[in-house]
Amino acid sequence: EPEVTQTPSHQVTQMGQEVILRCVPISNHLYFYWYRQILGQKVEFLVSFYNNEISEKSEIFDDQFSVERPDGSNFTLKIRSTKLEDSAMYFCASRASGAITDTQYFGPGTRLTVL
Amino acid sequence: DAKTTQPTSMDCAEGRAANLPCNHSTISGNEYVYWYRQIHSQGPQYIIHGLKNNETNEMASLIITEDRKSSTLILPHATLRDTAVYYCIVRVGSSNTGKLIFGQGTTLQVKP
């Protein structure tokens, strides 16, 4: 069964450093998402991406964040200058089409630890 | 998107049916009810969704009341591996972005 994959599984970085989290969505999916989950808190929407542009972003997704689909398979989340509060699990998700009945599939997540 | 209310936690004996309730009293006519679960900080996993009819798949059944103000997710024979946080999410049918808004969910503990 096709699945969303994410690398790395765990990323440790120093405050102020840039990090890039990588995702490979399910092949032929068209809608891509990033969510995050701070330890002990609920899963929060960050951004949705379709047709090579951001379709919606939350207030969490400020200028420090950016997303890119550099080729036909990868979808990345970049944090330019990490803060301690960026420590969280980051989940990538993808969906085949815009139909409401299309399921959103999540990857296993990347645990980001900012020291 | 309509807000949902779920109990914070529930217990279930292994092998028994787990019935997880969800209230969504402000749901609109074009909003679907989705259920996801998250096992120990893994990525959320899709379970089932429905609009107004009851639905069943290999994982679970979804019972939606006639007025659509509440629903129940049923795991017919719970196993220890079903221990997870279960999220009830209501989504607008015409939403192009498809973002999911997660609440706190119900922590289901399946006990031997």
Interface residues (C-beta under 8 A of the other chain):
Chain A: V4 Y31 Y33 Y35 Q37 K42 V43 E44 F45 S48 Y50 S55 E56 M89 F91 A93 R95 G98 I100 T101 D102 T103 Q104 Y105 F106 G107 P108 G109
Chain B: Y32 Q38 S41 Q42 G43 P44 Q45 Y46 H49 Y87 R91 V92 G93 S94 S95 N96 T97 G98 K99 L100 I101 F102 G103 Q104 G105
